[in-house]
Amino acid sequence: MKQSTKFAALGAIAAAAMFAALPAWAQGAVPPPTVNKGDTAWMMTSTVLVLMMIVPGLALFYGGLTRAKNMLATMTQIGAVACLAMLIWVMYGYTMAFGDGGGDFISGFGKAFLKGVTPDSTAATFTAGVAIPEYVFVCFQMTFAAITVALVLGSVVERMKFSAVMVFGAVWLTIVYFPIAHMVWASGGLFFKMGALDFAGGTVVHINAGVSALVAALILGKRIGYPTERIVPHSLTMTGIGTGLLWVGWFGFNAGSALEANGSAALAMINTFVATASAGLFWMLAERLNGHKGSALGFCSGIVAGLVAVTPAAGNSGPFGAIILGAVASVVCFYAVSVLKPRLGYDDALDAFGVHGIGGMIGALGTGIVFAPSLGGPGKPDFDMAHQLWVQFKTVGTTIVWAAAGTIVAIYIAKAVTGLRVSPDVEREGLDLGEHGERAYN
């Protein structure tokens, strides 16, 4: 071999080795996603806002609605089960919902205990080439799991053992929440592939929690004295404060689900304002039309009903579609709470089913309507409303069945392990003292 040929060959080998050592994007492939600092800051803020919805928001909202002797127990159950959800999420919940591989119902287990998740790993947003740190995505989704299981407790307060709550929470998250989250939000999930519209969790959070709450209440049974004795909230002031915190935190919940600080987040933000405002007023109007005075409790209930209904539609509706959706959901939830529940006689103590379950169903189905561009929604001109409504209906129906079946399993496992109800003496005395050895008021 000539000297010049030898050097050329060596140069070619060296060049090939250097090329092979380059990252894929430098070899002409698609460049890696770029972490956007603005989006990251928004998502970190949104995550903290959702945490505020749980503690102190939901804790105060639910705590104020119970009797004084059960307020601390209610707040403790919410906080403790949320903490449990956070730990389970990082151990195996995240990988079940959003891990690599898997199928229609759950993802793979390759990211159990956050294996492979580092400060350098990223999670894609909805814009090609844009990402946020995966740890931020893990935390954001973690707060959704935490608040959903806490919402279920609204139907079983004042009579369920603390130990039973914790066992139920662990099982329920595993067999109900994680699979539904995967089905709706993961690209390989069943509902995602069907084309279901659920921007921030109408099915995953509200139908899931509401239906589960009803099933748990039916199995657990009524509180002593219900409905013959007068059982009223001990502090609507606390409930009002909790309502305000929920509404503020919900902007992280809804606008944060855009995963970016962009126009989609802005749409979710204005919808979270106007749907909620509409619902708060329409609940009080419904009270008035039914011969009652517009009440503070009604206002708070309407606010939450509007927030629930707009959740799946937050980025999938125009503002005026959101106003109508909030109004309709508020009125229907009012009748579910004031007429349907007394007629059927079940003891959903804090109306978790009447507001979250019913409101979630209206929101999920209504999203298939308000998405239409002819109604101001962001859908494409060729949007097929009838087809989308059928997809939404199948998604809602499957979620109801899945949540109900999973709750039955979870509640009976808790019953076998710890028993479900406190003793009659503890229930009369109050769970604050009987379960936790302390009182809110002396």
C-alpha positions, -999 to 999 in steps of 0.1 A, spaced: 0 0 0 13 34 -9 20 58 20 -6 83 8 -32 55 4 -24 43 39 -29 77 54 -62 81 35 -75 48 48 -65 57 84 -81 91 80 -113 75 68 -114 51 97 -108 79 122 -135 100 106 -159 70 107 -151 65 144 -156 102 152 -190 102 133 -201 71 152 -193 88 185 -215 118 176 -250 119 191 -278 108 168 -290 143 161 -255 153 148 -256 123 124 -286 138 106 -313 122 128 -341 142 146 -324 165 172 -331 157 208 -359 177 225 -348 210 241 -358 217 277 -377 250 277 -370 269 309 -402 289 307 -423 258 303 -404 241 331 -410 270 355 -447 270 346 -450 233 352 -432 235 386 -456 263 396 -486 242 384 -474 212 404 -473 233 436 -507 247 428 -522 212 426 -505 203 459 -522 234 474 -556 220 462 -550 190 485 -535 206 516 -549 229 526 -576 233 500 -595 200 500 -586 194 537 -604 226 546 -632 221 521 -640 186 534 -631 194 570 -655 223 572 -683 201 559 -680 175 586 -691 178 622 -666 194 646 -659 161 663 -646 147 629 -628 176 614 -592 166 624 -598 130 613 -611 142 579 -581 165 574 -557 138 586 -572 111 563 -568 135 533 -532 144 541 -521 109 549 -536 92 519 -521 119 497 -487 112 512 -492 75 506 -501 82 470 -469 102 464 -447 74 477 -465 47 458 -463 68 426 -426 70 426 -422 33 435 -445 18 408 -474 41 399 -454 63 374 -441 33 355 -476 17 354 -491 48 339 -463 63 318 -435 38 317 -420 24 285 -439 -4 266 -470 -20 280 -504 -22 264 -539 -8 264 -544 -9 302 -510 -4 319 -475 5 308 -443 -14 314 -424 -17 347 -390 -5 333 -392 27 353 -401 11 386 -386 31 415 -379 58 388 -352 36 372 -335 56 345 -351 89 354 -323 115 360 -320 153 361 -310 150 324 -340 129 312 -369 147 296 -406 143 291 -421 154 258 -447 182 257 -472 187 229 -448 206 207 -423 187 186 -387 192 199 -398 208 232 -395 191 266 -396 195 303 -374 176 328 -389 142 335 -387 148 372 -411 177 368 -436 156 348 -433 129 375 -442 154 402 -470 170 383 -487 137 376 -480 126 412 -502 154 425 -531 142 403 -529 107 418 -528 122 453 -558 144 450 -579 118 432 -577 92 460 -583 120 485 -615 130 467 -630 95 472 -629 100 510 -656 126 508 -683 99 508 -670 78 537 -660 104 563 -671 102 599 -673 64 600 -643 48 582 -613 36 601 -580 54 595 -562 21 589 -589 10 564 -585 43 545 -548 37 541 -552 0 529 -580 10 506 -560 39 492 -530 17 484 -551 -10 466 -574 15 449 -545 35 434 -529 3 421 -559 -13 404 -581 17 396 -562 50 392 -530 40 376 -546 19 348 -572 47 340 -544 73 339 -525 51 315 -556 45 293 -564 82 290 -531 100 289 -504 76 277 -499 73 240 -504 35 241 -535 37 263 -568 24 252 -588 57 254 -559 77 240 -559 55 209 -596 58 206 -593 96 204 -610 104 237 -609 141 247 -599 146 284 -577 176 288 -571 175 326 -589 145 340 -627 144 337 -625 106 335 -592 100 353 -599 122 383 -636 130 387 -656 101 373 -631 78 388 -633 94 422 -670 100 421 -681 65 411 -656 50 436 -670 72 463 -706 61 457 -696 24 457 -676 28 489 -704 46 506 -729 19 497 -707 -9 510 -697 10 541 -733 19 550 -749 50 565 -737 71 594 -755 66 627 -785 89 627 -786 94 589 -810 106 576 -833 111 606 -809 132 627 -798 167 616 -762 164 604 -748 198 593 -714 213 584 -696 227 615 -678 255 596 -689 268 563 -662 295 567 -635 268 564 -654 253 535 -654 287 518 -617 292 523 -611 257 510 -632 265 479 -611 296 472 -579 275 475 -593 249 452 -603 274 425 -569 290 426 -551 257 426 -572 244 397 -554 268 374 -524 246 379 -546 215 374 -562 227 341 -537 252 325 -508 231 337 -522 201 317 -510 219 286 -475 211 297 -464 243 282 -468 281 289 -486 287 256 -520 295 240 -535 262 250 -527 269 287 -542 304 282 -574 288 268 -576 265 298 -571 294 321 -599 315 308 -622 285 307 -614 278 343 -624 313 352 -657 315 332 -671 280 336 -666 282 373 -681 316 376 -712 305 357 -716 274 378 -713 292 411 -741 316 401 -763 289 385 -763 267 416 -777 296 437 -802 303 409 -813 267 411 -817 270 449 -838 302 444 -860 286 417 -867 257 441 -879 279 469 -847 283 489 -824 311 495 -791 313 476 -766 298 501 -729 300 508 -728 262 507 -746 263 474 -721 288 460 -692 266 471 -708 235 457 -715 253 424 -679 265 422 -666 229 425 -692 216 401 -680 241 375 -644 232 381 -651 195 377 -671 199 345 -645 222 328 -616 199 337 -619 177 305 -629 206 284 -604 232 297 -583 232 265 -610 216 244 -636 244 244 -641 280 236 -649 303 265 -687 305 258 -689 267 254 -673 265 289 -698 289 303 -727 268 291 -710 236 303 -705 251 338 -741 262 340 -755 228 329 -733 208 352 -741 230 381 -779 227 378 -777 189 372 -754 184 401 -778 205 423 -806 181 415 -784 151 420 -775 163 455 -809 177 465 -833 153 448 -816 121 437 -796 114 468 -825 117 493 -848 97 470 -823 68 467 -812 71 504 -775 66 501 -751 84 524 -725 101 503 -716 123 532 -699 152 513 -715 146 479 -684 133 462 -705 114 437 -732 141 433 -706 167 424 -675 149 411 -691 118 396 -721 136 380 -702 167 371 -674 146 356 -698 127 334 -714 159 321 -680 174 315 -666 144 297 -697 140 275 -701 178 270 -665 180 258 -675 161 228 -699 189 219 -681 221 229 -649 209 210 -668 217 178 -654 247 159 -689 258 151 -694 263 189 -661 281 193 -641 251 202 -606 243 189 -617 213 167 -608 211 130 -634 221 104 -641 184 96 -648 176 133 -674 148 135 -694 155 167 -715 123 165 -684 101 163 -667 120 191 -697 117 214 -697 80 208 -660 79 218 -667 100 249 -696 78 258 -676 46 256 -648 62 276 -672 73 303 -689 39 304 -657 20 307 -644 43 334 -676 38 354 -674 0 352 -636 -1 359 -639 23 389 -669 4 404 -653 -30 401 -619 -19 414 -635 -1 443 -654 -32 453 -621 -52 453 -602 -25 472 -629 -19 499 -633 -57 506 -595 -61 509 -594 -33 534 -623 -49 553 -605 -82 554 -572 -66 566 -584 -40 591 -622 -39 592 -640 -9 577 -660 10 603 -651 24 636 -672 11 665 -706 27 673 -691 43 704 -662 59 685 -686 71 658 -708 88 683 -678 102 702 -661 114 670 -632 101 651 -609 130 661 -607 115 696 -614 79 689 -590 75 660 -564 101 667 -566 110 704 -571 147 699 -598 173 695 -601 204 673 -622 221 700 -621 217 738 
